[in-house]
Amino acid sequence: MFPVVSSVLTPAARAAGRGALIAGVLVAGCAGPVDSGEEAGAASPVAEHVHGLGLDPTDGTVYVATHDGLFRAAAGAELAQVGAAGRDLMGFTMAGPGTILSSGHPGPGEDVANPLGLVRSTDGGATHTTVSLAGEVDFHALDVSVSTIYGLDAGRQALRASTDGGTTWQDRASVAALDIAVDPADAATVLATVQGGVVASRDGGATFGAPTGPVMAYVSWAPDATVYGIALDGGLHTSTDGGTTWQQVGTVPGGRPQAVTGLAGGRVLAATAGGVYDSRDGGATFVPVS
C-alpha cells in the first residue's frame, strides 16, 4: 500500500513511499535529459525538461517553465526565453493575468537563495520577486484556488498552504505525490497523483482518501470543472466528478509525460518528451506549439 496521507508518517515511511513513487513515475519527466526530443511532430528542444505550462487568458501568451528557464510565446509566435536564463522552475502556475508563481533553483550566476522558495512575477516572467521560504523550500508543484496557494514541498514530501498570498504557510498532510490540482471554485478540494492513482482531499489537504482511477503523472483542474490527467503512457484522461472516475479522451504525442494544464473552452496544453502540444477539442487531438 502506498502511503498517501499521514501527518504522522515516520521519516523512514515517507522515504519508502517517495522511493516507490519515483520508481513508478521516473519515466514521466525529471529524471534527466530525454533522448533527443526529435520524435515525429516534436515541437521544440525547449521541451526536453518541462516542469509547467500556462496561458495568460488576456492575450493568449503561452508559458513553458523548464529546467533551463521560462519560455513564452504570443499567439502564433515562436517560443522565446524570458527572464533569468538557466533558472530551474520546478514549480510553476499562472496566478492571474501576467502573474506567475514559481519555485525551484537559481540559474548559473544568479545571486539568489537556493532553493528559491516561493517567487512571484507580475510582468510575465521578465522579473521575479521572492515572496517567502527562500533557501528553505523547493516546491515541485504549485496551484491556486480562490485565495489559497498550495505547494508540494519536495524536501519534506508534504503539502503546504498559504491564505495570505504566500507570505506565511501552514503544513497540511504528508503526501508522496508528483503533482497536485485544486478545484478553482473550492479551495478545500485538492487532488494529488500518487503511485496507486489519484487521491482526493475535501478538507484543504489535511487528509486524503485512498487512490482511485488510473495512475496519472500530472493533473490539472480546468475552469469549467473538468479535471485533466495525463497517464504514464501519454493517455489524456478527463474527470467530471472531481477525480473519482476517469475516461480516456485522447493521447498526447511524444512519449513520456512532463506536464498538463487544462484551460477554458476545452483547451489543453501538454508536454511530453517529444514537445509541447496544444489541444482545442478537450484532448481528442493535439498540434505542436511553435
C-alpha positions in Angstrom: 0.0 0.0 0.0 1.3 3.4 -0.9 1.3 6.0 1.9 -0.7 8.9 0.8 -1.9 10.7 3.9 -0.2 11.0 7.1 0.7 13.8 9.2 2.2 11.1 11.4 4.3 9.1 8.9 7.8 8.4 10.1 10.7 9.7 8.1 11.5 6.1 7.0 8.0 5.6 5.9 7.9 8.8 3.9 11.2 7.9 2.3 9.9 4.4 1.3 6.8 6.0 -0.2 8.9 8.5 -2.1 11.1 5.8 -3.5 8.1 3.8 -4.6 6.6 6.8 -6.3 9.9 7.7 -8.1 10.2 4.1 -9.3 6.7 4.4 -10.7 7.0 7.7 -12.5 10.6 8.1 -13.4 9.7 7.8 -17.0 7.4 10.8 -16.6 9.8 13.6 -16.6 12.5 14.9 -14.4 15.0 12.0 -14.1 17.4 13.6 -16.5 17.6 14.6 -20.2 15.5 12.8 -22.7 16.9 11.1 -25.7 16.6 13.9 -28.4 13.1 15.4 -28.4 13.0 14.9 -32.1 10.2 12.4 -32.5 7.7 12.8 -35.2 5.8 16.1 -34.7 8.2 17.3 -32.0 7.7 20.9 -31.2 10.9 22.4 -29.7 14.0 21.4 -27.9 12.8 23.6 -25.0 10.5 20.6 -24.2 13.4 18.4 -23.1 12.7 19.2 -19.5 9.3 20.9 -18.9 8.0 21.4 -15.4 4.9 23.5 -16.0 2.6 25.1 -18.6 0.3 28.1 -18.5 -1.7 30.5 -20.6 -2.4 34.2 -20.0 -6.1 34.5 -20.9 -5.9 38.2 -21.5 -3.5 38.0 -24.5 -3.2 34.3 -25.3 0.5 34.1 -24.3 1.7 30.5 -23.7 4.2 29.9 -21.0 6.6 26.9 -20.7 8.5 26.5 -17.4 11.6 24.3 -17.9 14.8 23.1 -16.3 16.6 25.8 -18.2 14.3 28.8 -17.7 11.0 30.2 -18.7 9.8 30.5 -22.3 6.8 32.2 -23.7 5.1 32.8 -27.0 2.4 35.2 -28.1 -0.4 33.6 -30.0 1.0 32.0 -33.2 4.6 33.1 -32.4 7.7 31.1 -31.6 8.7 30.3 -28.1 11.4 32.6 -26.7 13.2 32.7 -23.4 12.2 35.4 -20.9 13.8 36.2 -17.6 16.8 34.6 -16.0 18.4 32.1 -18.3 19.0 28.7 -16.8 16.7 29.1 -13.8 15.2 25.7 -13.0 11.5 26.3 -12.5 10.4 23.1 -10.7 7.1 24.5 -9.5 5.0 26.8 -11.7 1.5 28.2 -12.0 -0.3 31.2 -13.5 -1.9 33.1 -10.7 -3.6 35.8 -12.8 -3.0 38.0 -15.9 0.7 38.4 -16.3 1.2 36.9 -12.8 3.3 33.8 -12.2 4.2 31.9 -9.1 7.2 29.6 -9.3 9.8 27.8 -7.3 13.0 25.7 -7.9 16.6 26.7 -8.2 18.6 29.7 -9.5 20.3 29.7 -12.8 24.1 30.0 -13.3 25.4 33.2 -11.9 22.2 34.3 -10.2 22.9 35.8 -6.7 19.8 34.5 -5.0 19.0 31.8 -2.4 18.9 28.1 -3.4 16.2 26.8 -3.3 14.2 29.7 -4.4 11.2 29.3 -2.1 8.1 31.0 -3.5 8.8 33.6 -6.2 6.3 35.9 -7.9 6.4 37.7 -11.3 3.9 40.3 -12.2 5.3 41.1 -15.6 5.0 37.8 -17.5 8.2 36.4 -16.2 10.6 39.2 -17.1 11.5 39.8 -13.4 10.9 37.9 -10.2 10.5 38.8 -6.6 11.0 36.4 -3.6 7.8 36.1 -1.5 8.9 33.6 1.2 10.8 30.5 2.1 14.0 31.4 0.2 16.8 28.9 0.9 14.3 26.6 2.6 11.7 25.1 0.3 11.7 23.8 -3.3 8.0 23.4 -4.4 7.7 20.8 -7.1 4.1 21.7 -7.8 2.1 24.9 -7.2 -1.6 25.7 -7.7 -4.0 28.5 -6.7 -7.7 28.5 -5.9 -9.7 31.5 -4.7 -7.4 33.0 -2.1 -5.3 29.8 -1.3 -1.9 28.9 -2.7 -1.0 25.2 -2.4 2.6 24.0 -2.8 4.1 20.5 -2.8 7.2 20.7 -0.6 9.6 18.3 -2.3 12.1 18.1 0.5 9.5 17.0 3.1 7.1 15.3 0.7 4.3 17.4 2.3 1.5 19.7 1.2 1.7 23.3 2.4 -0.9 26.0 2.0 -1.0 29.8 2.3 -4.0 32.1 2.6 -2.1 35.4 2.6 -0.5 35.4 -0.9 2.4 33.1 0.1 3.8 35.2 2.9 3.1 32.5 5.6 2.4 28.8 5.2 0.6 26.1 7.1 1.5 22.4 7.0 -1.1 20.0 5.7 -0.8 16.3 5.1 2.3 14.4 4.2 1.8 13.0 0.7 4.3 11.3 -1.5 2.9 12.9 -4.7 4.2 14.0 -8.1 1.6 16.7 -8.8 -1.4 18.4 -7.3 -4.5 20.1 -8.7 -7.0 22.3 -6.8 -10.7 22.9 -7.6 -10.7 26.5 -8.9 -14.1 27.1 -7.3 -13.4 25.3 -4.0 -10.1 25.7 -2.3 -10.8 22.9 0.1 -10.8 20.3 -2.7 -7.3 19.1 -3.7 -6.2 16.2 -5.9 -2.7 14.6 -5.8 -1.1 12.0 -8.1 0.5 9.0 -6.3 1.7 5.6 -7.2 -1.7 3.9 -6.9 -3.8 6.5 -8.7 -5.3 9.9 -7.8 -6.1 10.8 -4.2 -8.6 13.5 -3.1 -8.8 15.8 -0.1 -12.0 17.6 0.8 -10.6 19.4 3.8 -7.9 21.6 2.3 -5.2 18.9 2.1 -5.4 18.0 5.8 -6.3 14.4 4.9 -6.5 12.4 1.7 -8.6 9.3 0.8 -7.5 6.1 -0.9 -6.2 6.2 -4.5 -8.8 5.8 -7.3 -8.7 5.6 -11.1 -5.8 5.0 -13.4 -2.3 6.1 -12.4 -1.7 9.7 -13.5 1.6 11.5 -13.7 0.1 15.0 -13.8 -3.3 16.6 -13.3 -4.9 19.9 -13.8 -8.3 21.3 -12.9 -9.8 23.5 -15.7 -12.1 26.4 -15.0 -15.1 24.5 -16.4 -14.7 21.9 -13.6 -13.2 19.3 -15.9 -10.1 17.6 -14.4 -7.4 16.6 -17.0 -4.9 13.9 -16.2 -2.0 12.6 -18.3 -1.0 9.0 -17.7 2.4 7.4 -17.9 1.8 6.3 -21.4 0.7 9.7 -22.6 -3.0 8.9 -22.4 -5.1 12.0 -21.8 -8.0 11.4 -19.4 -10.8 13.6 -18.1 -12.9 13.5 -14.9 -16.1 15.4 -14.4 -16.7 14.2 -10.8 -13.7 15.6 -9.1 -11.3 12.8 -9.9 -13.5 9.9 -8.8 -13.9 8.4 -12.2 -11.9 8.9 -15.4 -12.3 8.3 -19.2 -9.5 8.5 -21.8 -10.2 11.0 -24.5 -7.0 11.0 -26.4 -3.2 10.5 -26.4 -0.6 13.3 -26.2 2.1 12.6 -28.8 5.8 12.3 -27.9 6.2 9.7 -25.2 6.7 10.2 -21.5 4.6 13.0 -20.0 6.0 16.1 -18.3 3.1 18.5 -17.7 -0.5 19.2 -18.4 -2.7 22.3 -18.0 -6.5 22.4 -18.5 -7.9 25.7 -19.8 -11.3 27.2 -20.5 -13.3 26.1 -23.5 -11.9 22.6 -23.8 -8.3 23.8 -24.5 -5.5 21.7 -23.1 -1.7 22.3 -23.0 0.5 19.2 -22.5 4.2 18.5 -22.6 5.9 15.2 -23.3 9.4 14.1 -24.2 8.6 14.9 -27.8 7.5 18.5 -27.3 4.8 20.9 -26.1 1.3 20.4 -27.6 -2.0 22.2 -27.8 -5.5 20.8 -28.0 -8.6 22.8 -28.8 -11.1 19.9 -28.6 -10.7 18.7 -25.0 -7.7 16.5 -25.6 -9.0 14.5 -28.6 -6.3 15.9 -30.9 -3.1 17.8 -30.4 -0.8 20.0 -32.5 2.7 21.2 -31.6 3.2 24.6 -30.0 5.7 26.5 -32.2 
